[in-house]
Amino acid sequence: MTAFPQGLGAIAGRYDLLICDVWGVVHNGLRAWPLACEALQRFRAEGGTVVLLTNAPRPNEAVADMLRQLDVPLDTRDAIVTSGDLAREAIRDAGAAIVYHLGPDRDRGVLEGLDLQLGVPEAADIVLNTGLFDDETETPEDYDELIERMRARNLRMVCANPDLVVERGDQLIYCAGAIAERYEQAGGDVLWAGKPRAPVYERVFEAAKDICGEAVDPSRALAIGDALRTDIVGGNAAGAATLFIAQGIHAGDVLADGTLDENAIARLAETAGARPDYAMEILRWA
């Protein structure tokens, strides 16, 4: 059964490592959550290690810069791992000469420094999907014609952000995963670069070993996130305990007048096939 602690402090002593999601937990895309930042600071102050793990389609340096802009303190984490890092490596290792970039120009940093050219689908060797071109007005259905063009050439798609949606203020915005899922349903080949796939968690545990000087037992790790499909499924598969944060993308399903609906969480978890060990409204220490 899922437990409902008052705060992270009530369970922190059971864990040496936090694998913490960013969007929806530490900030909402527009501002940081002070209580979440304080909880991460307290965990580290008591000797724990924090690795932020995000499905952002950008290198970790770009995510660190965004955290600075949102006033997330440096001492909230020991390291940052992003799906963008793994996507970059996948594109590099594919040996593609021409890449079709499906996504906004702001995500081009994933390709910076790689020996390749950008081109249209009809000339490309591979597709890098970092999201919708205009995520404020478009929907995944708007990409059906483009999906047909990519499928006509059997292009492999590297999805740099497996999330379907993410918070931006009080809105839910479609992400690259929503297009990748549609491409896969049309018979396309997709390489998913981030959560909940195993390679990104392997990268987290490698980073934790470098920080701690020894390997961290997955049973001493706690994966925190607001998305059952990625954060909780991925954390469970990696052998970590999981903490579900309700005030995120599932808020409309599991919060009633600001109060956790335990039955709604159970139903949602059953549908997702991912039962969290713990659930809290927001990440906080006490």
C-alpha positions in Angstrom: 0.0 0.0 0.0 1.0 3.6 -0.6 2.0 5.5 2.6 1.3 9.2 3.0 4.0 10.8 5.1 3.7 14.4 6.3 7.0 15.3 4.8 10.3 14.0 3.4 11.9 14.3 6.8 9.7 11.4 8.1 11.3 8.9 5.7 14.6 10.5 4.7 16.7 8.3 7.1 15.8 5.2 5.0 17.6 6.6 2.0 21.1 7.7 0.9 20.1 9.0 -2.6 17.3 11.0 -3.9 16.6 10.7 -7.7 14.4 13.8 -8.0 12.4 15.0 -11.0 12.6 18.7 -11.8 9.5 20.1 -13.6 6.4 19.6 -11.5 8.4 18.9 -8.3 11.2 21.6 -7.9 9.5 24.2 -10.1 6.5 24.5 -12.4 8.3 26.1 -15.4 7.8 29.6 -14.2 8.9 29.6 -10.5 10.6 27.4 -8.0 8.8 25.8 -5.1 10.6 27.0 -1.9 9.4 24.1 0.2 10.8 21.6 -2.3 14.1 23.4 -2.5 14.3 23.4 1.3 13.6 19.7 1.5 16.4 18.9 -0.9 18.8 21.2 1.0 17.9 19.5 4.3 18.4 16.0 2.8 21.9 17.0 1.6 22.7 18.8 4.9 22.1 15.5 6.7 24.5 13.6 4.5 22.4 12.5 1.6 23.0 12.8 -2.1 20.6 14.4 -4.6 20.7 13.8 -8.4 18.1 15.8 -10.3 16.8 13.6 -13.2 14.8 15.4 -15.9 13.3 14.5 -19.2 14.3 18.0 -20.5 15.5 17.8 -24.1 18.6 19.8 -23.3 22.1 19.3 -22.0 22.5 19.4 -18.2 24.3 22.7 -18.5 21.2 24.3 -20.0 19.0 22.9 -17.3 21.4 24.2 -14.6 21.2 27.7 -16.3 17.4 27.5 -16.2 17.5 26.5 -12.5 19.6 29.6 -11.8 17.1 31.8 -13.6 14.3 30.4 -11.5 16.4 31.0 -8.3 16.7 27.3 -7.4 19.7 27.3 -5.0 22.9 25.4 -6.0 22.9 23.4 -2.8 19.7 21.6 -3.7 21.6 19.0 -5.8 24.9 17.2 -6.3 24.4 16.5 -10.0 21.9 16.9 -12.9 21.2 14.1 -15.5 19.0 14.9 -18.5 17.4 13.0 -21.3 18.9 15.5 -23.6 22.4 14.2 -22.7 21.4 10.7 -23.7 19.6 11.9 -26.9 22.8 13.7 -27.9 24.8 10.6 -27.4 22.3 8.5 -29.4 22.5 10.9 -32.4 26.3 11.0 -32.2 26.5 7.2 -32.0 24.1 6.7 -34.9 26.7 8.3 -37.2 24.0 10.3 -39.0 25.2 12.9 -41.5 21.9 14.7 -41.8 19.4 15.1 -38.9 15.9 16.4 -39.1 15.2 18.4 -35.9 11.6 18.2 -34.9 11.2 20.9 -32.2 11.8 24.5 -31.3 15.2 26.2 -32.1 15.8 26.7 -28.3 16.6 23.0 -28.1 19.3 23.0 -30.7 21.9 22.9 -27.9 21.5 19.1 -27.9 23.3 19.0 -31.3 25.9 21.7 -30.6 29.4 20.6 -31.6 28.3 17.4 -33.4 29.6 16.9 -36.9 26.3 16.8 -38.8 24.0 18.9 -40.9 20.3 19.8 -40.4 17.9 18.9 -43.2 14.3 18.1 -44.1 12.8 14.6 -43.5 13.2 13.7 -47.2 17.0 14.1 -46.9 17.6 13.1 -43.3 19.2 10.0 -41.9 17.5 10.3 -38.4 15.0 12.5 -36.5 15.7 14.3 -33.3 12.4 15.0 -31.6 12.6 17.6 -28.8 9.0 18.7 -28.8 6.3 20.6 -30.7 7.4 23.6 -32.7 4.8 25.7 -30.9 3.7 24.0 -27.8 1.3 26.8 -26.8 -1.0 26.4 -29.9 -0.3 23.0 -31.4 -1.4 19.5 -30.5 0.1 16.1 -31.5 -2.6 15.6 -34.1 -1.2 18.6 -36.0 1.8 16.4 -36.8 0.1 13.5 -38.6 1.2 14.7 -42.1 4.8 15.1 -40.9 4.6 11.6 -39.3 3.5 10.2 -42.7 6.6 11.9 -44.4 9.0 10.4 -41.8 7.4 7.0 -41.9 7.6 7.0 -45.7 11.4 6.9 -45.3 11.4 4.6 -42.2 13.4 7.2 -40.2 14.4 6.3 -36.7 13.3 9.0 -34.2 15.3 9.8 -31.1 12.9 11.2 -28.5 14.8 13.6 -26.3 11.8 14.1 -23.9 9.6 11.0 -23.3 7.1 13.1 -21.2 3.7 13.4 -22.7 2.9 16.7 -21.0 4.6 19.0 -18.5 3.5 21.9 -16.3 4.1 25.5 -17.4 2.5 27.7 -14.8 -1.1 26.5 -14.4 -1.2 24.9 -17.9 -0.3 21.5 -19.2 1.9 21.6 -22.3 2.4 18.8 -24.8 6.0 17.4 -24.9 8.1 15.4 -27.4 6.8 12.1 -26.0 3.3 12.8 -27.2 4.5 13.0 -30.8 6.9 10.0 -30.4 4.0 8.0 -29.1 1.9 8.9 -32.1 4.9 8.1 -34.4 5.2 4.7 -32.7 1.5 4.0 -33.1 1.9 4.7 -36.9 4.6 2.0 -37.0 7.7 4.3 -36.6 10.9 3.3 -34.8 11.5 5.4 -31.6 14.5 5.4 -29.4 13.3 6.8 -26.0 16.2 8.7 -24.4 15.0 9.3 -20.8 12.7 8.1 -18.1 11.3 5.5 -17.6 14.0 3.6 -19.6 16.8 1.9 -17.8 19.9 3.7 -19.4 19.1 7.1 -17.8 18.8 5.5 -14.4 22.1 3.7 -15.0 23.6 7.2 -15.6 22.1 8.4 -12.3 23.7 5.6 -10.3 27.1 6.2 -12.1 26.9 9.9 -11.1 26.0 8.9 -7.5 28.9 6.5 -7.3 31.3 9.3 -8.5 29.9 11.6 -5.8 29.8 9.1 -2.9 33.0 7.2 -3.8 31.1 3.9 -3.8 28.0 2.4 -5.4 24.6 3.2 -3.9 22.3 0.3 -3.3 19.1 0.9 -5.3 17.1 -0.1 -2.2 18.7 3.0 -0.5 17.5 5.3 -3.3 14.2 7.2 -3.4 12.8 8.3 -6.8 10.6 11.4 -6.6 8.3 12.7 -9.4 4.9 13.8 -10.4 4.4 11.5 -13.4 3.4 7.9 -12.8 4.2 6.9 -16.4 7.8 8.0 -16.2 9.0 8.9 -12.7 7.2 6.1 -10.7 7.4 3.4 -13.4 11.1 4.2 -14.0 12.0 4.4 -10.3 10.3 1.1 -9.6 12.1 -0.7 -12.5 15.4 0.7 -11.2 14.9 -0.9 -7.8 14.3 2.4 -6.0 11.5 3.3 -3.6 9.2 5.9 -5.1 7.5 9.1 -3.9 4.6 10.5 -6.0 4.1 14.3 -5.9 0.4 15.0 -6.4 0.6 18.8 -7.2 1.9 18.2 -10.7 0.5 16.9 -14.0 -2.0 14.6 -12.2 -3.3 17.3 -9.8 -6.7 17.4 -11.5 -7.1 13.7 -10.9 -5.8 13.2 -7.4 -6.4 16.4 -5.5 -9.8 17.5 -4.2 -9.9 21.0 -2.8 -6.1 20.8 -2.2 -6.5 17.5 -0.3 -5.0 14.2 -1.4 -7.6 11.7 -2.6 -6.0 8.4 -1.6 -8.6 6.3 -3.6 -8.0 8.4 -6.7 -4.2 7.8 -6.4 -4.8 4.1 -6.1 -7.0 4.0 -9.2 -4.5 6.1 -11.2 -1.7 3.9 -10.0 -3.5 0.7 -11.0 -4.2 2.2 -14.5 -0.5 3.1 -14.9 0.7 -0.2 -13.5 2.9 1.8 -11.1 2.2 1.9 -7.4 4.2 4.5 -5.5 5.6 3.7 -2.1 4.7 7.1 -0.8 2.6 10.1 -1.9 2.6 13.7 -0.8 0.8 16.8 -2.1 4.1 18.7 -2.6 7.7 17.9 -1.8 8.4 19.3 1.6 10.6 18.4 4.6 7.9 18.5 7.3 
